[in-house]
Amino acid sequence: MPIAATMEAHPARPASTRRGGLFVADRYWAAAFATPYIAVFAVFVIYPICYGVWLGSNPASYRALLDDPIYPRTIVNTLLYLLFGVNLKLALAMALSGFFTRAGWYYKALLLVFMLPWAIPALPSYLSINWMLNGQWGLINNIVWDLFQVDGPPWLDSPNLALGSVIYGHIWKWLPFWTLIFLAGRLAIPRELYEAADVDGATKAQKFVHVTMPLMAGLYLVCTLLSTIWALGDFNAVRFISGGGPALSTHVLATLGIRNAFELGDPGMGMATVLTALPLLIPLVILLMRQLRRNQVAV
């Protein structure tokens, strides 16, 4: 077939229809498919954030917050909640992940039972803890009375015990999840490294220090940052275990913000309460993004 006839049968697409490697029609289709997602993101993410920042931008709300005698104790409670709740939880998760790496069907069955606290909804879990810790007719104090004929501790009537109970509830709820994350990280470590350590006569502690932790350090740091961010906004544990009591002494920033906004009817002050966590939250998010980028480059 002559070349001219071939060119007439298959006319070339004009070069002007190409922009950046995509046809103009393809760009239209891409914009059409992306528009609903952009609109949903703008309505349900960008707008609430901007509105919340605007709502909490009144200086009078911060002055009222600083004059509130509950606020300083709330700051201390939040820091203690993060310090003990996050670090104890992740340390226990790391230890338990090593336990569940053992071979045997009974370890797998035990892991399945161990995951139940995380699998069940948070609300009935925390309400059950609240009922068990009731000072008068709670399960734990009833057992103490039946065994020793003495009254049990006032779990939810003492500020320190109530805060400790809240931290315990948070650890109990989220420990299985982070254990599973660390278990997946341990299973990704090549077995040849442990076999070489066995040949060198390394003990279990030495293998953990020189093999497991160096390879798990990046994952552990990411989990610590992510867990801290989640715990900083955790509302359920305090709300449904201690209710912020006794005498409003166990509030954290998340629950105090809800109290100020809804119970006191001051949304501006409630949002200001939550926004005071930004000096801690923003550096955590930046560190998390940098660590994730560093891990991606390493991979």
Residue pairs with C-beta under 8 A, 6 or more apart in sequence:
1 9
13 23
17 23
17 24
19 27
22 30
52 271
52 274
52 275
53 271
53 275
55 267
55 268
55 271
56 268
56 271
56 272
56 274
56 275
58 268
58 272
60 268
61 266
61 268
61 269
61 271
61 272
62 272
62 276
64 266
64 269
65 71
65 260
65 269
65 272
65 273
65 276
70 248
70 251
70 256
71 256
71 273
73 249
73 251
74 251
74 252
74 253
74 256
74 273
75 253
77 163
77 249
77 250
77 251
77 252
78 232
78 252
78 253
78 277
80 163
80 167
81 163
81 166
81 167
81 170
81 231
81 234
81 238
81 252
82 228
82 231
82 232
84 167
85 167
85 170
85 171
85 231
86 224
86 227
86 228
86 231
87 224
88 167
88 171
89 170
89 171
89 174
89 175
89 178
89 227
90 178
90 220
90 223
90 224
90 227
92 171
92 175
92 179
93 175
93 178
93 179
93 181
93 182
94 182
94 216
94 220
96 114
96 175
96 179
96 182
97 179
97 180
97 182
97 183
97 185
97 186
98 186
98 208
98 212
99 107
100 107
100 110
100 111
100 114
100 179
100 183
101 183
101 186
101 187
111 183
114 176
114 179
115 176
115 180
116 176
117 125
117 172
117 173
117 175
117 176
118 173
118 174
118 175
118 176
118 177
119 176
122 173
122 236
122 240
123 236
123 240
125 169
125 172
125 173
126 169
126 173
126 236
126 237
126 239
126 240
126 241
127 240
129 165
129 168
129 169
129 172
129 241
130 156
130 240
130 241
130 242
131 138
131 139
132 138
132 139
132 140
133 140
133 155
133 156
133 165
133 241
134 141
134 155
134 156
135 141
135 152
135 153
135 154
135 155
135 156
135 157
138 152
138 155
140 152
140 155
141 151
141 152
141 153
141 155
142 152
144 150
144 151
144 152
145 151
145 152
153 161
154 161
155 161
155 162
155 165
156 162
156 165
156 241
156 242
156 245
156 246
157 246
158 246
159 246
159 247
159 249
159 250
162 241
162 242
162 245
162 246
162 249
162 250
163 242
163 249
163 250
165 241
165 242
166 237
166 238
166 241
166 242
166 250
169 237
169 241
170 231
170 234
170 237
173 237
174 227
178 223
178 227
181 219
181 223
182 216
182 219
182 220
182 223
185 215
185 216
185 219
186 212
186 216
189 211
189 212
189 215
189 216
193 211
193 215
194 207
194 211
197 206
197 207
197 210
197 211
202 210
202 211
213 220
218 291
218 294
218 295
218 298
221 291
222 288
222 291
222 292
222 295
225 284
225 287
225 288
225 291
226 288
228 284
229 281
229 284
229 285
229 288
232 253
232 254
232 277
232 280
232 281
232 284
233 254
233 277
234 252
234 254
235 254
235 255
235 258
238 244
238 250
238 251
238 252
238 254
238 255
239 255
239 258
242 250
244 250
244 251
244 255
244 256
244 259
248 259
251 259
253 273
253 274
253 276
253 277
254 274
256 273
257 270
257 271
257 273
257 274
258 270
259 270
260 266
260 269
260 270
260 273
261 267
261 269
261 270
261 271
262 270
264 270
